[in-house]
Amino acid sequence: MIIGSISENVKYEKRVAITPDVVKKYKSLGLEVNLTKNYALHLGINDNKYQEVGANILSHEDVLLNSDVILQMNIPDEETLNKLRANQILIGVLNPYSNEKKIKNLISKKITCFSLELLPRITRAQSMDILSSQANLAGYKAVIDSFAYFQKAIPMMMTAAGTISAAKVLVVGAGVAGLQAIATAKRMGAIVFATDVRLASKEQVESLGGKFLVVEGSENLETESGYAKETSEDFKKKQEELLKETLRKIDIVICTALIPGKKAPIIVKKDMIEVMPSGSVIYDLAASQGGNSELTKVDEIIEANGVRIMGETNILNKLPVSASNLYAKNMFNFINNLFNKEKKTFEINLEDEIIEKTMVK
């Protein structure tokens, strides 16, 4: 059985699905690995590195024609999809909510599609959890970038000339990205506040040294799968009042709140931004799904009342080597679960919750 992966469009996506270290793991299962020429050259990894560990370097068309399973970061373009054949398997972050037409066409051609962002949040799936591994890096990088744009020192500094106060950071959403943002900001000396609709997050935030903002009379708004769910109008009103008052003294806001498959909730409204100190920074990690800030513009840095608002489509293009290493390992663990080692074939066992939940039907 053969695993294949073609180069992504590096203008939009610099991460790769297979790294040299992971090629060794596939070979240990008895799988062949096909890659396109200059597959990860943009990451400083030339083809020789892949060939040394047993990968085959082929043309784009040969990889598609001669591979049983195609591993990607994102769903390929229409031209590439049209070259796939029946009974192949496509695995990646396929975003079935926004790529419904493409995926329906693939299914009609008897191509099996697995979208890894649909993984269930169960213990057995943790090693495959691409959302967590990538969000962890995104939370870290958002803090680093926002601190770079902030024109003051972050930690408190006491000098003979006087004292510089520590920067105050608010993290909106305390999921994986938010918790990493809290930890990173604290390590750099900031005073950190956080808010989330899931009350279970309070203990996690406080364990990292952050102060959790609790909306009066709030209830735990968490789904059975561990994600946040939409809030009531009463909760939104109380949350807005608390945030507006808090933002008067906040220097940096990191927005991370997302609801899978839906537009990101607008949490930081225009009137809240107006009360923030001039020189403050908002980094919106939810930009690709509309943004948590009302004024966020995708892939732009805008200024409103002296506040800089940043929103990028793919912040992990700034950490592609680290992100690829984690993604490739997540992908291998998923393949390892899909591959029947006795029969030496890929087995679609829909009684396995991991396979059943990720398979796009």
C-alpha positions in Angstrom: 0.0 0.0 0.0 1.2 3.5 -0.9 0.9 6.8 0.9 1.3 9.9 -1.3 1.4 13.7 -0.8 1.7 16.5 -3.3 3.1 20.0 -2.7 0.7 22.6 -1.3 0.3 26.1 -2.9 3.0 27.7 -0.7 1.6 31.1 -1.4 -1.3 30.2 1.0 0.0 27.1 2.9 3.6 26.4 3.9 2.9 23.4 6.1 3.4 19.9 4.8 1.7 16.6 5.7 4.8 14.3 5.6 8.2 15.0 7.2 11.4 12.9 6.8 11.0 11.6 10.4 7.5 10.4 9.7 8.6 8.7 6.4 10.6 6.3 8.6 7.4 5.5 10.6 5.4 4.7 7.4 8.2 2.5 6.2 8.2 0.6 9.5 4.5 -0.3 8.8 5.5 -1.6 5.3 4.0 1.4 3.5 5.6 3.1 0.5 5.7 6.9 0.4 5.4 9.0 -2.8 6.1 12.7 -2.8 6.4 15.4 -5.5 9.7 17.1 -6.4 10.8 19.9 -4.1 8.0 18.8 -1.7 9.3 20.7 1.3 12.2 22.7 -0.2 10.6 25.9 1.1 11.1 24.5 4.6 14.8 23.9 4.0 14.2 20.2 3.4 15.5 19.0 0.0 14.4 15.8 -1.8 17.6 14.0 -0.7 16.5 14.1 2.9 13.3 12.2 1.9 15.1 9.8 -0.4 17.6 8.9 2.3 14.7 7.6 4.5 13.1 5.7 1.6 10.6 8.1 0.0 10.0 8.1 -3.7 10.2 11.4 -5.5 7.8 11.5 -8.5 6.0 13.9 -10.7 2.7 15.5 -9.5 0.6 13.2 -11.8 2.5 10.0 -10.8 2.0 10.6 -7.1 -1.8 11.0 -7.7 -2.0 8.0 -10.0 0.1 5.6 -8.0 -0.9 6.3 -4.4 -3.7 4.5 -2.4 -4.0 7.3 0.1 -3.4 11.1 -0.5 -2.3 13.1 2.6 -2.7 16.9 2.5 -2.9 19.9 4.7 -5.8 21.4 2.8 -8.2 20.2 0.2 -6.5 20.4 -3.3 -7.6 22.5 -6.2 -10.2 21.3 -8.7 -7.6 20.3 -11.3 -5.9 18.0 -8.8 -9.1 16.6 -7.5 -10.2 15.7 -11.1 -7.1 13.4 -11.3 -8.0 11.3 -8.3 -9.4 7.9 -9.1 -12.1 5.6 -7.5 -11.2 3.8 -4.3 -8.5 6.3 -3.3 -8.6 7.8 0.2 -8.0 11.6 0.8 -7.1 12.8 4.3 -6.5 16.3 5.5 -8.2 19.4 6.9 -10.9 19.4 4.3 -13.3 22.0 5.8 -16.4 20.1 4.7 -18.7 23.0 5.7 -17.1 25.4 3.2 -16.0 22.8 0.6 -19.3 20.9 0.4 -19.5 20.8 -3.4 -15.9 19.6 -3.9 -16.4 16.8 -1.4 -19.7 15.7 -2.8 -18.0 15.3 -6.2 -15.2 13.2 -4.6 -17.7 10.9 -2.8 -19.7 10.5 -6.1 -16.4 9.2 -7.6 -16.1 6.7 -4.8 -13.2 8.5 -3.1 -13.3 8.2 0.6 -12.6 11.5 2.4 -11.5 12.0 6.0 -11.4 15.5 7.6 -9.2 15.5 10.7 -10.7 18.6 12.3 -13.8 16.4 12.9 -11.9 14.1 15.3 -13.9 13.3 18.4 -12.5 14.6 21.7 -11.7 11.2 23.2 -8.6 10.0 24.9 -7.7 7.6 22.1 -7.8 10.4 19.5 -5.5 12.8 21.4 -2.4 11.8 19.5 -4.2 12.6 16.2 -5.8 15.9 17.4 -4.6 18.3 14.7 -6.8 21.2 16.1 -5.0 21.0 19.5 -1.4 20.7 18.1 -1.9 23.6 15.6 -3.9 25.8 18.0 -1.2 25.4 20.6 1.4 26.9 18.2 -1.1 29.6 17.1 -1.7 30.8 20.6 2.0 31.1 21.2 2.7 32.9 18.0 -0.3 35.3 18.4 1.3 36.5 21.7 4.7 36.9 20.2 3.4 38.9 17.2 1.2 41.1 19.2 4.0 41.9 21.7 6.2 42.8 18.7 3.6 45.4 17.6 3.0 46.8 21.1 5.3 49.7 21.6 6.0 49.3 25.3 7.9 46.8 27.5 5.9 43.8 28.6 7.2 42.9 32.1 7.3 45.3 35.1 10.7 46.9 35.3 12.0 48.8 38.3 14.9 51.2 37.4 16.6 54.2 39.0 14.7 56.3 36.5 11.4 54.9 37.6 9.1 51.9 37.3 7.5 50.6 34.1 4.2 48.8 34.7 3.6 45.3 33.4 1.4 45.1 30.2 -2.2 43.8 30.8 -3.4 41.1 28.4 -6.9 39.8 27.9 -7.4 36.4 26.3 -10.8 35.8 24.8 -11.5 32.1 24.7 -9.7 29.6 26.9 -9.4 26.6 24.6 -6.0 25.2 23.5 -4.9 28.4 21.7 -6.1 30.6 24.5 -4.4 28.6 27.3 -1.1 28.6 25.4 -1.5 32.4 24.9 -2.1 32.8 28.7 1.0 30.7 29.5 3.2 32.5 27.0 2.0 36.0 28.1 2.6 35.1 31.7 6.1 33.8 31.0 6.9 37.1 29.4 5.9 39.0 32.4 2.4 40.3 31.5 -0.6 40.5 33.8 -3.2 38.2 32.2 -7.0 38.1 32.3 -9.2 35.6 30.4 -12.8 34.9 29.6 -14.7 31.9 28.2 -18.3 30.8 28.2 -17.2 27.4 29.6 -16.9 27.6 33.4 -14.7 24.5 33.4 -12.0 26.8 31.9 -11.7 28.8 35.1 -9.5 26.3 36.9 -7.3 25.9 33.9 -6.8 29.7 33.5 -6.0 30.2 37.1 -3.6 27.3 37.1 -1.6 29.2 34.5 -1.6 32.4 36.6 -4.4 34.2 34.8 -7.4 35.9 36.3 -10.7 34.4 35.0 -13.5 37.0 34.3 -16.8 35.5 35.4 -20.1 36.8 34.0 -22.6 37.2 36.8 -25.1 34.4 36.9 -23.4 32.5 34.1 -23.8 28.8 33.5 -21.5 26.3 31.9 -22.0 26.6 28.1 -20.0 23.6 26.9 -21.1 20.9 24.5 -20.6 17.2 25.2 -17.7 17.2 22.8 -15.9 19.9 24.8 -16.6 22.9 22.5 -18.3 26.1 23.4 -21.9 26.6 22.3 -23.8 29.7 21.4 -24.8 32.0 24.3 -28.2 33.5 25.2 -28.9 37.2 24.6 -28.9 37.8 28.3 -25.5 36.3 28.7 -24.1 38.3 25.8 -25.4 41.5 27.3 -23.7 40.8 30.7 -20.5 39.6 29.0 -20.4 42.8 26.9 -20.8 45.0 30.0 -18.0 43.1 31.8 -15.7 43.2 28.8 -16.2 46.9 28.1 -15.2 47.8 31.7 -12.2 45.4 31.6 -11.0 46.7 28.2 -10.5 50.2 29.6 -7.3 49.0 31.2 -6.2 46.3 28.8 -3.1 46.7 26.5 -3.3 43.6 24.4 -6.3 41.4 23.4 -5.8 37.9 22.0 -9.0 36.6 20.4 -9.4 32.8 20.1 -13.1 32.0 20.4 -14.5 29.7 17.7 -17.5 27.5 17.2 -16.7 24.6 14.8 -18.5 25.0 11.4 -20.0 28.4 12.2 -19.1 32.0 11.9 -16.9 33.2 14.8 -18.9 35.0 17.5 -18.3 38.8 17.6 -17.3 39.4 21.2 -15.2 42.6 21.0 -17.6 45.3 19.7 -16.7 48.6 18.1 -17.8 50.6 21.2 -15.5 48.4 23.4 -12.6 49.2 21.1 -13.3 52.9 21.5 -12.6 52.8 25.3 -9.3 50.9 25.0 -6.1 52.8 25.6 -4.4 54.3 22.5 -1.5 52.1 21.5 -3.3 48.8 22.4 -3.2 45.8 20.1 -5.9 43.2 19.2 -4.7 40.0 17.6 -7.7 38.1 16.2 -7.0 34.3 15.7 -10.6 33.9 14.6 -10.2 36.1 11.6 -10.6 33.3 9.0 -14.1 32.6 10.4 -15.2 36.3 10.5 -13.3 37.3 13.7 -14.1 37.9 17.3 -13.5 41.6 16.9 -16.2 43.6 15.0 -13.5 45.6 13.1 -11.2 42.7 12.1 -10.2 42.5 8.5 -8.6 39.3 7.2 -4.9 39.6 6.4 -4.8 43.3 7.3 -3.6 45.4 10.1 -6.0 48.2 10.7 -6.1 51.1 13.2 -9.2 52.3 15.0 -9.0 55.0 17.7 -5.3 54.3 18.1 -5.9 50.5 18.5 -4.1 48.2 16.1 -6.3 45.2 15.0 -4.5 42.2 13.4 -6.2 39.2 11.7 -4.4 36.6 9.6 -5.8 33.8 7.6 -3.0 31.4 8.6 -0.7 32.4 11.4 1.0 29.0 11.2 2.6 30.0 7.9 5.0 31.9 10.3 5.9 28.6 12.1 5.7 26.1 9.2 8.5 23.8 10.4 7.2 23.3 13.9 3.6 23.1 12.7 4.5 20.5 10.0 6.3 18.3 12.5 3.3 18.1 14.7 0.8 17.8 11.9 2.8 15.0 10.2 2.8 13.1 13.5 -0.9 13.6 14.0 -1.5 12.3 10.5 0.7 9.2 11.0 -1.2 8.3 14.2 -4.5 8.5 12.2 -3.1 6.3 9.4 -1.7 3.9 12.0 -5.3 3.5 13.3 -6.7 3.1 9.8 -4.2 0.6 8.6 -4.8 -3.1 9.3 -1.3 -4.5 10.0 -2.3 -8.1 9.6 -4.1 -7.7 6.3 -1.7 -5.0 5.1 -4.5 -2.9 3.9 -6.6 0.2 4.9 -9.8 -0.7 6.6 -12.8 1.6 6.9 -14.2 0.3 10.2 -17.2 2.5 11.0 -17.6 0.9 14.4 -14.4 2.8 15.3 -15.6 6.2 16.6 -12.5 8.0 15.2 -13.1 6.7 11.7 -16.8 7.2 11.8 -16.7 10.8 13.0 -13.9 11.9 10.6 -15.3 10.3 7.5 -17.2 12.8 5.4 -20.4 11.3 4.1 
